[in-house]
Amino acid sequence: MKKISIKIIVISGFLIALNVVLSRVITIPGLISFGGFPIIFGGIVFGPVVGGIVGGVGDVVSFIVRPTGQFMPHFILTSALTGIIPGILTKILKNDLNKPILWKIFLSIFIGQVITSVIMVPYFRQILFGHPFVATMLKAATKQAINIPAYSIIIKILIKSLYNAGALKKK
């Protein structure tokens, strides 16, 4: 396992703070939500370990800042996997972040969001709270039909901009 630099730790802290603000403080009702964006960005750009840490820590801090019911560790797992899965898939698909390819970013986010947001969260909501699985899953799928393309495009633009600005190292 390679070492995580101080720069990545600081950026991860910013991503965690952004996750807390976007998921708990600034909430816009409707179909699009940006709470998962910093987690996915961390996983794709800095790898699955950083993505998992940003997701897990961000979920715990979000709960501390604004609790919404009982604390459920099930959702820490889904938040961590929200960053881990796209990070792993980015490596498997060999998406060179110097020249990011949109379909690879999209596929990484799509698979991760289907597993976590569309399947796992509705399943946990069913077993923990008795919410109807299919109805919850369909609502999540509708939301992700908007979020996934939006996240993909924004992440590609951000990666290119950050590389051009020299904020991310060129390999």
Secondary structure, 3 states (H helix, E strand, C coil): CCCCCHHHHHHHHHHHHHHHHHHHHCCCCCCCCCCCHHHHHHHHHHCHHHHHHHHHHHHHHHHHHCCCCCCCHHHHHHHHHHHHHHHHHHHHCCCCCCCCCHHHHHHHHHHHHHHHHHHHHHHHHHHHHCCCHHHHHHHHHHHHHHHHHHHHHHHHHHHHHHHHHCCCCCC
